Amino acid sequence: MSSSQGEGGGLSEAAPDNNTKDLFDNPLQTAATCNTPETQVSPVLDEASPSSTSSFEMLDMESVPPPYQEVQPHWFFCRRADDCTSWHPFSREDSDKLENACNTVREKGEDVVVAVEGERYDVHVKERKLYAVYWDQAPAEVRRCTWFYKGDKDTRFLPYSEEFSQSLEEAYMIAVTLDEWKKKLDFPTGETVILHNPKLIMHYQPFGMQDDWVSSPSEQTRPRTVKRGVENIFVEIPDGEPEKVDHLVFMVHGIGPACDLRFRSIIQCVNDFRSVSLSLLATHYKRSQQEGHVGRVEFLPVNWHSALHGDATGVDEDIQRITLPSISRLRHFTNDTLLDLFFYNSPTYCQTIVDTVASEINRLYVLFKQRHPEFDGAVSVVGHSLGSLILFDLLTNQKDGSKPGRVSSGEQSSFNSDTLEQTLTKLGLQQYLGTLLAENVDMEALALCQDSDLRDLGIPLGPRKKILHYIKKKRLPQDCKAAAGNQTSESAPPQVTSDGNQPSGPEAQQPLFHREPSITSAVDYEYFDVGIGQVSVDYPQLAFYPQTFFAFGSPIGMFLTVRGLKRIDPNYSFPTCKSFYNIYHPYDPVAYRIEPMIVSEVDLEPMLIPHHKGRKRMHLELKDSLTRMSMDLKNNVLGSLRTAWLSFTRLPVAALPPVDERETTNDTTPQEEQGIYTEAECSGSAEQTDQPEIEMGMLNGGRRIDYVLQEKPIESFNEYLFAIQSHLCYWESEDTALLLLKEIYDKLGVAFEQPQQ
């Protein structure tokens, strides 16, 4: 049956206004409301027809009718996407808050704003609209729901409009109070609702409101099933989120506007990840939650794609003019996604990207603190794909003024006691003294100058390079002295040499992730005026010090390698972030490792992320068991062959000369030798199985960095088939979310609880 009637019909308020396109997505609620028609309505009621209502009239005729009780409302919000409208319930806590606010609106007539869904949304109760707080999103309709209907083609019950629900409730109250049923309610639109009895209420539509293609008379007159109260429509009300926020996490997306195979936005994917984390907190931190030690972790999306495309920069229009007309869909996909990689290496748009990411994170952080003034937890960042590289470059170029080993601008002036004139005379550039003095440039200001600053003063390329090289060479001893007092200072970043070894001497302390060039034999980055292979940009500063940086499916290792880096100094750490995890799926075609760039002399396997149910996946356990069986079989066979060979080559005992007693202590029987051999083989295999303890440097505080997910059994059959899916699997991965929760709550001293299976 059609459910697209207008406001005048009153009965068909399932859809909001057409200009409202809501992207609100909560998988917890979506899964709860996607019930099949068979589970929503009993077969008896679904098969009801006007001719069969007499059997229902006999129901409960002799019983005393229950007294009238006012229906309990529940608040719903509407989500509209791809011409599909669906209604989803708020949690009971949010619904109660909205009902109380509604009463206040009736009394005072003023609009009341209620924060819902973890305070990520605001409901304007009088306006009946839902607004997103942290991101741009069209407002969604909100409704106080008491009566619901489900047509023959509907998969779940939909709410009536509040006005029409009020009419139904008044008719129902009269019928219950007077115990007079078989009430027929006619409406101006031609629709009819018949209250046969308290358990059977049907809604009939006139012929003109039926679907045009329906031809069967039985289908034309098939009524809707009407239900009163949310407790009768078989919808699962979602659990509310804990009010206390223990930790805040910002999640930065990769290339393109879509983040998964369903082409959903970063907002929807982060909603999925948040729902997964809430479920894991309820199972793996159940006792701590009950005792009040654990609240929740808030995840907020950081969207930078829209600031780069569209009318913001005009680049899309420029690209479209030079795009070939053939294979238009593929070219549009390329322009909308893969071009982000080229934009990030562009001297113009890289600055736009890093500025957008940093400013958006800072804006969200300030807004979150305003809405949660009691929040005193730490903050972490997550980057997916290219988003992880953006965060890596941002964190590399943060400045930590609280470190005792950091050289401030005032201290930098002490690296050289020479005056500006003496310095230029040493370099043979005294002709530029007047140019610098005209801009009030002294030695301290000269030490802070970039190549672009000197170029703006009209100084040619050669003199500019001489000045910058002299300043850098004089400043290095000061940086080395500062790094000695603080091993993890930002003045001790990763170092690179052409042979892959760690450089020694003053050059070993050269900053690598700032604008100073890397030391490679192939590329002179200083000549191209870029830093660490990245275009020369002014990296903005974050408003907080991140506790942990999580990279999902990250190409960081590949980008650092093609920038000329071969080794990361084990003493290096981010200036303001002390923990770093590189998380990836084994079949992810975009992901690369980090640990081999720190410890290149050891072939070290990545850390296997445990399954959230507490053990390896079955196919991986079977693979390990077969490996152990083959090793044991090999040891037994080799041991038996060795014993047989020794027995065959050994002379008979009777032919041997008398053996000195001292020699008997050195003699061993074949059985003893077999035992020694087998034990040695087993111990050797055990040493190969157990990964040695390796000092992984300070990038993650000495702990392991690379963590690999366990592939699913179906993925193991064809790794190429699931390659793209593997790059987009992190948003719904329980194992990934649990690793984040463990890292967060371990630092808070909250014990992890493995639930009983």
NULUMMI-152326 format. One line per 8 residues: number of its first residue (from 0); for each residue x, y, z of C-alpha. Coordinates in steps of 0.02 Angstrom, whole numbers, padded with zeros to 5 digits, always signed. Example, Ala and Ser with C-alpha at 12.3 -4.5 7.8 and 13.67 -1.06 7.14 Angstrom:
2
0> +00615,-00225,+00390 | +00684,-00053,+00357;
REM end
This chain:
757
0> +00000,+00000,+00000 | +00057,+00175,-00032 | +00120,+00272,+00117 | +00156,+00436,+00029 | +00004,+00536,+00075 | +00017,+00718,+00121 | -00010,+00809,+00283 | -00194,+00827,+00246;
8> -00222,+00640,+00254 | -00158,+00634,+00430 | -00130,+00448,+00424 | +00025,+00445,+00315 | +00154,+00547,+00407 | +00291,+00418,+00384 | +00402,+00531,+00281 | +00475,+00700,+00329;
16> +00484,+00850,+00215 | +00563,+00814,+00048 | +00696,+00947,+00073 | +00758,+00859,+00228 | +00899,+00740,+00186 | +00967,+00666,+00345 | +01127,+00568,+00350 | +01108,+00523,+00532;
24> +01164,+00344,+00553 | +01163,+00236,+00708 | +01189,+00053,+00665 | +01137,+00001,+00839 | +00966,+00075,+00811 | +00958,+00023,+00629 | +00987,-00158,+00671 | +00861,-00149,+00810;
32> +00720,-00089,+00699 | +00749,-00196,+00545 | +00623,-00330,+00590 | +00539,-00439,+00464 | +00351,-00429,+00444 | +00335,-00605,+00513 | +00415,-00555,+00677 | +00321,-00392,+00692;
40> +00141,-00447,+00679 | +00059,-00611,+00724 | -00010,-00710,+00576 | -00185,-00700,+00646 | -00189,-00511,+00641 | -00105,-00500,+00471 | -00236,-00612,+00394 | -00379,-00512,+00465;
48> -00508,-00447,+00344 | -00675,-00356,+00363 | -00770,-00518,+00337 | -00677,-00609,+00475 | -00693,-00482,+00613 | -00837,-00575,+00695 | -00716,-00702,+00766 | -00619,-00562,+00849;
56> -00776,-00488,+00922 | -00793,-00644,+01028 | -00625,-00618,+01108 | -00631,-00571,+01292 | -00819,-00534,+01286 | -00849,-00606,+01457 | -00696,-00526,+01537 | -00705,-00360,+01628;
64> -00634,-00223,+01518 | -00475,-00146,+01590 | -00483,+00035,+01646 | -00418,+00164,+01527 | -00236,+00209,+01546 | -00155,+00348,+01445 | -00034,+00285,+01314 | +00150,+00306,+01351;
72> +00235,+00404,+01211 | +00408,+00369,+01143 | +00509,+00489,+01037 | +00576,+00441,+00866 | +00686,+00526,+00737 | +00678,+00508,+00549 | +00821,+00460,+00436 | +00805,+00488,+00250;
80> +00932,+00423,+00124 | +00916,+00374,-00059 | +00728,+00406,-00061 | +00709,+00285,+00083 | +00629,+00345,+00244 | +00646,+00256,+00409 | +00601,+00299,+00587 | +00711,+00250,+00734;
88> +00681,+00265,+00920 | +00784,+00365,+01041 | +00849,+00279,+01196 | +00733,+00277,+01345 | +00840,+00407,+01434 | +00835,+00526,+01287 | +00649,+00495,+01260 | +00613,+00536,+01442;
96> +00713,+00697,+01429 | +00618,+00747,+01272 | +00450,+00709,+01355 | +00493,+00816,+01505 | +00550,+00956,+01391 | +00388,+00940,+01293 | +00289,+00969,+01451 | +00393,+01123,+01486;
104> +00357,+01188,+01311 | +00170,+01166,+01338 | +00177,+01261,+01502 | +00291,+01405,+01453 | +00272,+01409,+01265 | +00459,+01430,+01241 | +00568,+01315,+01140 | +00681,+01196,+01237;
112> +00841,+01120,+01168 | +00884,+00944,+01228 | +01052,+00861,+01198 | +01033,+00679,+01142 | +01136,+00536,+01073 | +01286,+00568,+01184 | +01262,+00757,+01162 | +01311,+00744,+00980;
120> +01139,+00806,+00928 | +01019,+00939,+00990 | +00830,+00924,+00978 | +00730,+01083,+00966 | +00574,+01015,+01049 | +00450,+01148,+00993 | +00515,+01143,+00815 | +00523,+00953,+00817;
128> +00693,+00954,+00730 | +00856,+00862,+00763 | +01018,+00957,+00729 | +01196,+00888,+00724 | +01319,+00978,+00838 | +01492,+00934,+00775 | +01465,+00921,+00586 | +01358,+00991,+00447;
136> +01200,+00890,+00419 | +01023,+00928,+00365 | +00901,+00934,+00510 | +00794,+00780,+00539 | +00614,+00770,+00592 | +00576,+00716,+00770 | +00408,+00649,+00825 | +00319,+00608,+00988;
144> +00247,+00439,+00939 | +00099,+00348,+01016 | +00010,+00259,+00871 | +00090,+00157,+00732 | +00038,+00068,+00574 | +00110,-00062,+00456 | +00045,-00088,+00282 | +00054,-00246,+00180;
152> +00217,-00194,+00098 | +00297,-00110,+00248 | +00439,-00201,+00336 | +00412,-00117,+00503 | +00288,-00008,+00594 | +00287,+00178,+00554 | +00222,+00315,+00668 | +00067,+00418,+00632;
160> +00073,+00606,+00645 | +00050,+00676,+00818 | -00116,+00759,+00771 | -00191,+00602,+00701 | -00124,+00498,+00845 | -00215,+00616,+00962 | -00378,+00583,+00869 | -00353,+00396,+00881;
168> -00312,+00408,+01066 | -00471,+00507,+01103 | -00578,+00380,+01010 | -00490,+00238,+01100 | -00518,+00320,+01270 | -00706,+00335,+01236 | -00718,+00155,+01177 | -00627,+00089,+01331;
176> -00721,+00198,+01454 | -00894,+00158,+01384 | -00846,-00018,+01329 | -00918,+00020,+01159 | -00819,-00053,+01016 | -00841,-00073,+00830 | -00812,+00114,+00821 | -00791,+00182,+00646;
184> -00690,+00340,+00621 | -00708,+00428,+00453 | -00586,+00561,+00397 | -00601,+00696,+00263 | -00473,+00608,+00155 | -00589,+00459,+00139 | -00488,+00348,+00253 | -00573,+00245,+00388;
192> -00512,+00171,+00551 | -00617,+00039,+00638 | -00588,-00003,+00822 | -00653,-00182,+00824 | -00587,-00217,+00999 | -00435,-00166,+01104 | -00325,-00289,+01010 | -00390,-00266,+00834;
200> -00388,-00094,+00754 | -00382,-00082,+00565 | -00351,+00061,+00446 | -00438,+00059,+00276 | -00389,+00169,+00131 | -00502,+00223,-00011 | -00473,+00155,-00185 | -00397,+00316,-00249;
208> -00256,+00305,-00122 | -00205,+00130,-00173 | -00056,+00095,-00283 | -00101,+00113,-00467 | -00030,-00056,-00516 | -00135,-00151,-00388 | -00274,-00240,-00482 | -00337,-00374,-00364;
216> -00493,-00320,-00265 | -00429,-00412,-00112 | -00267,-00316,-00121 | -00357,-00152,-00150 | -00453,-00168,+00012 | -00318,-00247,+00119 | -00309,-00139,+00276 | -00162,-00080,+00378;
224> -00128,-00151,+00549 | -00135,-00018,+00685 | -00045,-00030,+00852 | -00055,+00077,+01007 | +00104,+00110,+01106 | +00285,+00070,+01068 | +00279,-00088,+01175 | +00165,-00171,+01047;
232> +00265,-00145,+00887 | +00413,-00261,+00922 | +00547,-00129,+00908 | +00703,-00138,+01013 | +00737,+00020,+01108 | +00926,+00053,+01107 | +01023,+00068,+01268 | +01077,+00242,+01313;
240> +01260,+00293,+01315 | +01347,+00327,+01481 | +01358,+00511,+01518 | +01538,+00506,+01579 | +01668,+00522,+01440 | +01835,+00443,+01485 | +01929,+00479,+01325 | +01907,+00580,+01165;
248> +01962,+00515,+00995 | +01966,+00611,+00830 | +01956,+00504,+00672 | +02024,+00572,+00506 | +01968,+00491,+00343 | +02072,+00450,+00190 | +02046,+00487,+00006 | +01874,+00524,-00062;
256> +01709,+00565,+00023 | +01661,+00383,+00051 | +01741,+00273,+00183 | +01674,+00098,+00149 | +01605,-00013,+00012 | +01430,+00052,+00044 | +01493,+00228,-00002 | +01449,+00297,+00169;
264> +01523,+00455,+00239 | +01650,+00470,+00378 | +01507,+00519,+00495 | +01415,+00356,+00467 | +01572,+00249,+00479 | +01625,+00331,+00642 | +01449,+00298,+00708 | +01479,+00115,+00671;
272> +01646,+00117,+00760 | +01569,+00204,+00911 | +01430,+00075,+00921 | +01555,-00067,+00913 | +01656,+00011,+01054 | +01501,+00032,+01162 | +01458,-00152,+01139 | +01635,-00204,+01185;
280> +01634,-00094,+01340 | +01473,-00180,+01396 | +01552,-00353,+01376 | +01738,-00332,+01409 | +01727,-00197,+01543 | +01560,-00247,+01617 | +01612,-00251,+01800 | +01707,-00087,+01788;
288> +01556,-00005,+01706 | +01441,-00069,+01843 | +01559,-00003,+01976 | +01566,+00167,+01891 | +01751,+00157,+01844 | +01716,+00156,+01657 | +01605,+00274,+01558 | +01630,+00279,+01371;
296> +01749,+00335,+01235 | +01687,+00472,+01119 | +01735,+00461,+00936 | +01715,+00615,+00825 | +01741,+00620,+00635 | +01858,+00745,+00553 | +01805,+00786,+00375 | +01929,+00875,+00263;
304> +01873,+00817,+00090 | +01735,+00946,+00071 | +01856,+01089,+00105 | +01965,+01034,-00040 | +01829,+00998,-00168 | +01673,+01086,-00227 | +01666,+01275,-00226 | +01793,+01291,-00086;
312> +01947,+01292,-00199 | +01873,+01281,-00374 | +01991,+01138,-00415 | +01850,+01021,-00464 | +01793,+01140,-00600 | +01970,+01158,-00664 | +01996,+00970,-00667 | +01830,+00942,-00755;
320> +01882,+01054,-00900 | +02031,+00943,-00939 | +01947,+00775,-00904 | +01913,+00665,-01055 | +01729,+00626,-01090 | +01755,+00438,-01109 | +01725,+00316,-00965 | +01647,+00461,-00872;
328> +01600,+00364,-00715 | +01775,+00298,-00689 | +01852,+00468,-00721 | +01731,+00549,-00599 | +01779,+00420,-00468 | +01963,+00455,-00500 | +01939,+00644,-00488 | +01842,+00626,-00327;
336> +01957,+00504,-00238 | +02128,+00463,-00309 | +02168,+00644,-00346 | +02176,+00675,-00159 | +02344,+00586,-00160 | +02412,+00709,-00289 | +02334,+00856,-00198 | +02428,+00810,-00041;
344> +02593,+00822,-00135 | +02544,+00987,-00214 | +02626,+01144,-00143 | +02457,+01231,-00149 | +02331,+01103,-00091 | +02440,+01016,+00039 | +02433,+01175,+00142 | +02244,+01176,+00123;
352> +02231,+00996,+00182 | +02340,+01011,+00337 | +02259,+01177,+00384 | +02086,+01101,+00366 | +02127,+00946,+00468 | +02211,+01043,+00608 | +02079,+01180,+00616 | +01937,+01053,+00613;
360> +02016,+00951,+00753 | +02043,+01108,+00856 | +01865,+01168,+00823 | +01792,+01001,+00876 | +01902,+00997,+01030 | +01848,+01170,+01088 | +01665,+01131,+01053 | +01677,+00966,+01146;
368> +01754,+01051,+01297 | +01614,+01180,+01296 | +01481,+01044,+01298 | +01577,+00936,+01422 | +01658,+01058,+01543 | +01687,+00918,+01669 | +01793,+00818,+01545 | +01971,+00795,+01607;
376> +02023,+00643,+01505 | +02156,+00625,+01372 | +02136,+00641,+01183 | +02195,+00525,+01045 | +02191,+00532,+00855 | +02153,+00400,+00723 | +02196,+00413,+00540 | +02137,+00298,+00401;
384> +02236,+00280,+00241 | +02294,+00452,+00183 | +02221,+00525,+00343 | +02356,+00433,+00441 | +02493,+00512,+00335 | +02417,+00685,+00364 | +02417,+00655,+00552 | +02594,+00585,+00546;
392> +02659,+00743,+00463 | +02560,+00853,+00582 | +02623,+00764,+00737 | +02800,+00764,+00671 | +02796,+00953,+00657 | +02716,+00993,+00825 | +02812,+01100,+00948 | +02825,+01056,+01132;
400> +02875,+01211,+01229 | +02863,+01119,+01396 | +03013,+01008,+01361 | +03170,+01061,+01456 | +03280,+01008,+01312 | +03192,+01115,+01182 | +03288,+01264,+01116 | +03180,+01420,+01118;
408> +03200,+01563,+00997 | +03292,+01663,+01130 | +03416,+01524,+01160 | +03448,+01503,+00975 | +03527,+01675,+00968 | +03667,+01615,+01081 | +03731,+01487,+00956 | +03842,+01619,+00877;
416> +03925,+01766,+00959 | +03966,+01847,+00792 | +03871,+01997,+00734 | +03773,+02000,+00572 | +03909,+02099,+00485 | +04046,+01977,+00541 | +03942,+01829,+00483 | +03909,+01900,+00311;
424> +04093,+01947,+00295 | +04145,+01767,+00332 | +04027,+01708,+00196 | +04083,+01842,+00073 | +03906,+01912,+00067 | +03933,+02082,+00147 | +03844,+02166,+00001 | +03679,+02104,+00073;
432> +03706,+02182,+00244 | +03607,+02337,+00199 | +03462,+02232,+00134 | +03448,+02137,+00297 | +03472,+02288,+00409 | +03334,+02380,+00315 | +03215,+02244,+00376 | +03286,+02250,+00554;
440> +03357,+02073,+00534 | +03488,+02029,+00665 | +03571,+01860,+00699 | +03423,+01798,+00801 | +03300,+01844,+00664 | +03415,+01772,+00532 | +03416,+01606,+00625 | +03226,+01600,+00608;
448> +03222,+01642,+00423 | +03165,+01519,+00293 | +03223,+01511,+00113 | +03062,+01596,+00059 | +03095,+01741,+00177 | +03267,+01774,+00103 | +03197,+01755,-00072 | +03067,+01888,-00034;
456> +03209,+02006,+00013 | +03283,+01987,-00161 | +03432,+01880,-00110 | +03482,+01759,-00251 | +03478,+01569,-00233 | +03665,+01544,-00205 | +03684,+01670,-00062 | +03523,+01605,+00016;
464> +03590,+01428,+00023 | +03755,+01486,+00096 | +03667,+01581,+00235 | +03547,+01438,+00278 | +03685,+01309,+00275 | +03794,+01414,+00390 | +03651,+01440,+00514 | +03607,+01256,+00514;
472> +03787,+01204,+00542 | +03808,+01324,+00687 | +03643,+01274,+00767 | +03674,+01086,+00768 | +03791,+01082,+00920 | +03659,+01172,+01022 | +03528,+01045,+00966 | +03643,+00901,+01012;
480> +03669,+00973,+01185 | +03481,+00993,+01210 | +03447,+00816,+01150 | +03570,+00746,+01276 | +03459,+00809,+01417 | +03301,+00743,+01338 | +03321,+00586,+01236 | +03151,+00597,+01157;
488> +03158,+00783,+01118 | +03098,+00842,+00950 | +03280,+00887,+00912 | +03317,+00700,+00894 | +03209,+00643,+00748 | +03238,+00490,+00637 | +03397,+00494,+00535 | +03439,+00425,+00366;
496> +03601,+00380,+00279 | +03628,+00315,+00106 | +03684,+00145,+00171 | +03539,+00129,+00294 | +03649,+00148,+00449 | +03626,+00275,+00585 | +03740,+00425,+00557 | +03861,+00480,+00690;
504> +03932,+00646,+00742 | +03846,+00814,+00734 | +03753,+00768,+00574 | +03663,+00631,+00671 | +03563,+00761,+00762 | +03498,+00850,+00608 | +03308,+00872,+00617 | +03229,+00764,+00483;
512> +03042,+00794,+00493 | +03054,+00984,+00489 | +03107,+01089,+00342 | +03289,+01036,+00354 | +03335,+00911,+00218 | +03359,+00726,+00242 | +03533,+00654,+00218 | +03524,+00544,+00064;
520> +03642,+00508,-00077 | +03507,+00517,-00210 | +03410,+00677,-00181 | +03461,+00846,-00116 | +03299,+00902,-00038 | +03373,+01067,+00018 | +03398,+01114,-00163 | +03214,+01091,-00197;
528> +03168,+01190,-00040 | +03062,+01051,+00036 | +03067,+00962,+00202 | +03071,+00774,+00221 | +03012,+00748,+00044 | +02852,+00841,+00085 | +02813,+01007,+00004 | +02860,+01157,+00107;
536> +02708,+01201,+00211 | +02678,+01289,+00376 | +02613,+01153,+00490 | +02481,+01217,+00611 | +02483,+01168,+00795 | +02351,+01064,+00883 | +02265,+01132,+01037 | +02312,+00978,+01141;
544> +02445,+00845,+01159 | +02379,+00680,+01089 | +02403,+00529,+01200 | +02405,+00399,+01061 | +02407,+00399,+00872 | +02321,+00251,+00788 | +02349,+00223,+00602 | +02225,+00112,+00507;
552> +02280,+00039,+00341 | +02419,+00166,+00332 | +02540,+00202,+00187 | +02657,+00300,+00302 | +02802,+00178,+00280 | +02791,+00187,+00091 | +02782,+00377,+00086 | +02931,+00395,+00203;
560> +03030,+00275,+00096 | +02996,+00365,-00068 | +03040,+00528,+00019 | +03214,+00459,+00040 | +03207,+00390,+00216 | +03287,+00222,+00247 | +03294,+00215,+00436 | +03206,+00296,+00583;
568> +03314,+00336,+00732 | +03257,+00225,+00878 | +03274,+00376,+00993 | +03145,+00475,+00895 | +02969,+00507,+00959 | +02834,+00630,+00911 | +02861,+00794,+01004 | +02689,+00792,+01084;
576> +02629,+00611,+01065 | +02714,+00463,+01149 | +02617,+00315,+01079 | +02596,+00256,+00901 | +02508,+00100,+00833 | +02512,+00046,+00651 | +02359,-00067,+00630 | +02324,-00156,+00467;
584> +02236,-00303,+00386 | +02356,-00431,+00308 | +02273,-00411,+00137 | +02261,-00221,+00140 | +02345,-00162,-00022 | +02374,+00014,+00046 | +02453,-00033,+00214 | +02641,-00038,+00247;
592> +02745,-00079,+00399 | +02845,+00040,+00509 | +02952,-00073,+00620 | +03076,-00127,+00482 | +03123,+00056,+00463 | +03174,+00059,+00647 | +03249,-00115,+00669 | +03312,-00164,+00498;
600> +03433,-00298,+00554 | +03298,-00415,+00622 | +03160,-00496,+00521 | +03021,-00471,+00648 | +02842,-00528,+00623 | +02706,-00402,+00669 | +02604,-00423,+00827 | +02446,-00524,+00799;
608> +02292,-00433,+00863 | +02192,-00553,+00974 | +02016,-00598,+00924 | +01888,-00505,+01029 | +01819,-00672,+01088 | +01985,-00716,+01166 | +02070,-00836,+01046 | +02132,-00854,+00869;
616> +02013,-00885,+00728 | +01984,-01070,+00697 | +02074,-01079,+00529 | +02228,-00994,+00603 | +02231,-01115,+00750 | +02217,-01260,+00627 | +02361,-01188,+00527 | +02469,-01173,+00684;
624> +02425,-01350,+00737 | +02475,-01420,+00567 | +02638,-01323,+00576 | +02678,-01396,+00747 | +02631,-01570,+00689 | +02746,-01558,+00539 | +02888,-01497,+00650 | +02863,-01639,+00773;
632> +02854,-01765,+00631 | +03014,-01696,+00557 | +03104,-01708,+00724 | +03047,-01888,+00752 | +03095,-01945,+00577 | +03266,-01863,+00583 | +03297,-01931,+00756 | +03253,-02108,+00702;
640> +03365,-02096,+00547 | +03511,-02034,+00650 | +03490,-02176,+00775 | +03482,-02304,+00637 | +03637,-02232,+00554 | +03736,-02233,+00716 | +03683,-02413,+00749 | +03734,-02465,+00574;
648> +03906,-02383,+00577 | +03951,-02430,+00755 | +04066,-02584,+00775 | +04010,-02731,+00883 | +04047,-02708,+01066 | +04146,-02871,+01079 | +04274,-02813,+00951 | +04311,-02654,+01045;
656> +04466,-02644,+01153 | +04446,-02618,+01339 | +04378,-02447,+01372 | +04455,-02338,+01501 | +04335,-02285,+01638 | +04372,-02105,+01600 | +04309,-02130,+01423 | +04145,-02208,+01477;
664> +04088,-02044,+01548 | +04101,-01966,+01376 | +04013,-02108,+01287 | +03827,-02100,+01254 | +03704,-02229,+01193 | +03607,-02205,+01033 | +03450,-02179,+01135 | +03535,-02042,+01234;
672> +03598,-01962,+01076 | +03425,-01969,+01002 | +03355,-01887,+01157 | +03486,-01750,+01151 | +03455,-01720,+00967 | +03267,-01714,+00984 | +03278,-01596,+01130 | +03396,-01483,+01036;
680> +03285,-01483,+00884 | +03133,-01442,+00990 | +03222,-01304,+01081 | +03282,-01235,+00915 | +03106,-01236,+00845 | +03042,-01153,+01002 | +03170,-01016,+00982 | +03113,-00990,+00804;
688> +02931,-00984,+00857 | +02952,-00863,+01001 | +02992,-00689,+00942 | +03145,-00615,+01028 | +03129,-00461,+01135 | +03175,-00314,+01025 | +03194,-00135,+01082 | +03079,-00047,+00960;
696> +03133,+00130,+00999 | +03036,+00275,+01072 | +02906,+00300,+00935 | +02788,+00194,+01041 | +02879,+00206,+01206 | +02985,+00052,+01172 | +02835,-00057,+01132 | +02787,-00142,+00970;
704> +02713,-00034,+00832 | +02649,-00147,+00693 | +02489,-00242,+00734 | +02403,-00355,+00608 | +02222,-00411,+00610 | +02171,-00593,+00588 | +02091,-00625,+00421 | +01923,-00710,+00417;
712> +01910,-00890,+00355 | +01821,-00838,+00195 | +01954,-00706,+00162 | +02092,-00835,+00171 | +02025,-00925,+00016 | +02062,-00781,-00102 | +02159,-00634,-00035 | +02146,-00537,-00198;
720> +01957,-00545,-00196 | +01949,-00462,-00025 | +02091,-00337,-00049 | +01985,-00181,-00069 | +01866,-00237,+00068 | +02015,-00264,+00183 | +02065,-00082,+00166 | +01892,-00028,+00223;
728> +01860,-00157,+00359 | +01922,-00058,+00510 | +01763,+00040,+00543 | +01665,-00116,+00592 | +01809,-00219,+00663 | +01782,-00275,+00843 | +01964,-00327,+00856 | +02024,-00153,+00805;
736> +01905,-00065,+00923 | +01956,-00179,+01067 | +02140,-00141,+01038 | +02101,+00045,+01053 | +01999,+00018,+01211 | +02139,-00085,+01289 | +02268,+00049,+01254 | +02155,+00185,+01322;
744> +02098,+00099,+01481 | +02266,+00019,+01520 | +02333,+00195,+01542 | +02185,+00231,+01658 | +02224,+00078,+01763 | +02062,-00013,+01718 | +02080,-00201,+01702 | +02022,-00291,+01546;
752> +01891,-00428,+01572 | +01878,-00571,+01449 | +01696,-00628,+01447 | +01654,-00811,+01465 | +01616,-00894,+01299;
REM end
